[in-house]
Amino acid sequence: MTKRTLLLAGGALAAVGGAAALAMLLSKPAAPELPVCKTFPPSPQPGIPAGWQLFSGFVSATASARAREALSLPMGSQDSFTDDDGSLLGILLMWHCHDPSEGVTPVGWHKGATLFRIS
């Protein structure tokens, strides 16, 4: 048997084996993959301080800038400040998550600055 014959025979066996393996994979239902954000974050979420309520509404330029600055602090860090309208706000660095389907970066679990009203 020549080297060329061996290569052709080996290629044919690999093609047949590959086709059989592919057929076997296709015959098995795929295990459902959980979206990234349906999994647990890499570590527990930091606790929310007493008297802090999740912020909703218009985020001022001051609050946005303070949140961006806070991202350089370690996970679980917190800060408070007086916003432009005189309200007391807090920032807590917590786990945030975006699934690839959202079209938002970063994808997956990451440190994020969560804004709270402090009463």
C-alpha positions as CSV (number, residue, x, y, z in Angstrom):
1,M,0.0,0.0,0.0
2,T,1.4,3.4,-1.0
3,K,1.6,6.4,1.2
4,R,-1.1,8.1,-0.9
5,T,-3.5,5.1,-0.5
6,L,-3.0,5.1,3.2
7,L,-3.8,8.8,3.4
8,L,-6.9,8.4,1.2
9,A,-8.1,5.4,3.3
10,G,-7.4,7.2,6.5
11,G,-9.3,10.3,5.3
12,A,-12.3,8.1,4.3
13,L,-12.3,6.5,7.7
14,A,-12.1,9.9,9.4
15,A,-14.9,11.2,7.2
16,V,-17.1,8.2,8.0
17,G,-16.2,8.4,11.7
18,G,-16.9,12.1,11.7
19,A,-20.2,11.7,10.0
20,A,-21.2,9.0,12.5
21,A,-20.2,11.2,15.4
22,L,-22.1,14.2,14.0
23,A,-25.2,12.0,13.5
24,M,-25.0,10.8,17.1
25,L,-24.7,14.4,18.4
26,L,-27.6,15.5,16.3
27,S,-29.8,12.7,17.5
28,K,-29.3,13.7,21.2
29,P,-31.3,16.7,22.4
30,A,-29.0,19.5,23.4
31,A,-28.9,20.3,27.1
32,P,-30.7,23.6,27.6
33,E,-28.2,26.4,28.4
34,L,-29.1,28.8,31.0
35,P,-28.8,32.5,30.0
36,V,-25.7,34.0,31.7
37,C,-27.8,36.1,34.0
38,K,-29.9,33.1,35.2
39,T,-26.8,31.8,36.9
40,F,-25.5,33.0,40.2
41,P,-23.0,35.9,40.4
42,P,-19.4,34.9,41.1
43,S,-19.8,35.8,44.8
44,P,-22.7,36.8,47.1
45,Q,-24.2,40.3,46.6
46,P,-23.2,42.8,49.3
47,G,-25.8,43.7,51.8
48,I,-27.9,46.8,51.3
49,P,-27.6,49.3,54.2
50,A,-30.7,50.0,56.3
51,G,-32.7,52.9,55.1
52,W,-31.4,52.6,51.5
53,Q,-34.2,52.2,48.8
54,L,-33.5,51.4,45.2
55,F,-33.4,54.6,43.2
56,S,-35.8,55.1,40.3
57,G,-36.3,58.2,38.2
58,F,-34.1,60.7,36.4
59,V,-30.4,60.2,37.1
60,S,-28.6,63.6,37.3
61,A,-25.2,64.2,35.7
62,T,-23.8,64.5,39.3
63,A,-25.1,61.0,40.3
64,S,-23.9,59.5,37.0
65,A,-20.4,61.0,37.5
66,R,-20.3,59.8,41.1
67,A,-21.3,56.3,40.0
68,R,-18.6,56.2,37.4
69,E,-16.0,57.3,39.9
70,A,-17.1,54.6,42.4
71,L,-16.5,51.8,39.9
72,S,-12.7,52.1,40.8
73,L,-13.5,51.0,44.4
74,P,-13.7,47.3,45.5
75,M,-16.9,45.3,45.2
76,G,-19.2,46.0,48.2
77,S,-17.9,49.6,48.6
78,Q,-20.5,52.3,49.3
79,D,-20.6,56.0,49.1
80,S,-23.2,58.7,49.8
81,F,-23.6,62.2,48.5
82,T,-26.1,65.1,48.2
83,D,-27.6,65.3,44.7
84,D,-28.3,68.4,42.7
85,D,-31.9,68.6,44.1
86,G,-30.7,68.2,47.7
87,S,-31.7,64.6,48.1
88,L,-29.3,62.2,49.8
89,L,-28.2,59.3,47.5
90,G,-26.1,56.3,48.0
91,I,-24.0,54.1,45.7
92,L,-23.3,50.5,46.4
93,L,-21.0,48.4,44.2
94,M,-22.9,45.2,43.4
95,W,-22.9,42.5,40.8
96,H,-24.8,43.4,37.6
97,C,-25.4,41.2,34.6
98,H,-26.2,41.5,30.9
99,D,-27.1,38.6,28.7
100,P,-25.6,38.6,25.1
101,S,-29.2,39.0,23.8
102,E,-29.5,42.4,25.4
103,G,-26.9,44.0,23.2
104,V,-25.4,45.8,26.2
105,T,-21.8,45.6,27.3
106,P,-20.1,44.3,29.3
107,V,-21.7,40.8,28.7
108,G,-22.1,38.6,31.8
109,W,-21.5,39.3,35.5
110,H,-19.5,42.5,36.3
111,K,-19.2,45.1,39.0
112,G,-21.7,47.8,38.8
113,A,-22.7,50.9,40.7
114,T,-26.3,50.7,42.0
115,L,-28.0,54.0,43.0
116,F,-30.2,54.3,46.1
117,R,-32.2,56.9,47.9
118,I,-31.2,57.2,51.6
119,S,-34.0,58.1,54.0
